[in-house]
Amino acid sequence: MKKDEIRHIAEISKLYFTDEELEGMVKEFSDTMDLVDTIKQANVHCSPTFHTNVLPNRLRDDEIRPSLDREDATGNAVAVKYGYFEIIKFVE
């Protein structure tokens, strides 16, 4: 890759580099792109997988069940205000 191409990609990415940093990136970026091209040429014979784990989903079914009433839920609370848990305000 050329220095101008790398500078363009950096500008799109909102990254700013000095000329010395760009010079160092030219070789590194070119080496990386050559490696990607080599990987693309690899002859791989396998079907793509979505899930590698064949176990079934072990989550329970959602069921509507009665919940605690307000008095039971707040029964052991340190402080209750207007029927709800009272907490310390820590955000202005």
N, C-alpha and C positions, 0 to 999 in steps of 0.2 A: 504494500500500500504506500501511497505517496503522503508526504507530510500535509499537503493541502486537504486530502481526503480525511485524514485523521483529525485535523483541525476542524473540519466541517462537522464530523460526527461529535466531536467534543462540544462544539457550539450548540448543536441540537440538544445535547444532553445537559446543557448548562454547566459544563466543566471548562475550566480555564487553566492552561498550562503554559509554562515558559517555553521558549524555543529549544532550550537544552532538553527539557522534559519531552517535548515532541520528537526530537531527534532520537532519543532512547526508545520511544514508543514505536517508531517506524519499523525497526527490526523485530521487536517483540510482537507487534500486531501482525506483521507479515508471517512470522513463524506460527502464530496461533491460527491464522487463516489457512496456512499450508497444512497444519495438523487437521483442521476441520475437513479440508478437501480429501485428505488421506482417509479419514474415518468414513466419509461418504462413499468411498470406493470399496470399503470392506464388503465382502460377500457373506451376508448373514442369511441363514435359512431358518427362520422361526416366525411363528405367527405373533403379532403384537398382543400384549396382554393388558387388560384393564385392571384386574385384581389378581394379585399373585396368591392370595389366600383363598382356598376353596371352601372354608368353613362357612356354615350358614350364619346369618345374623342372629345373635342370641339375645336381642333386646326383647323385653316383654311388650305385649300389646298395650296400647293406651286405653285405660278404662276410666270412666267418670266415676269417682268415688266421693263420698262426703268428706269434707275437710273439717278441721277444728273450728269450733265456734270462737268468737272473739274472746270470751271469758277464759276458755281453756288455753288459748294461745298466749294470752297476756298474764295468766295466773301467776307465773313465777318471775315476772319482769320486775326489775328494780324500781322502775318508774313508768307509770302509764298516764297518758294525757289524751283526753277526748276519746278514750277507748283504743288507742294505738300505743305502740312502744314509744317512749320518750327518749330521745337521744341528745347528746351534746352537739350543739351547732359548731362545726369546725370550718365552715366556708362562709365567707362574708358575701 
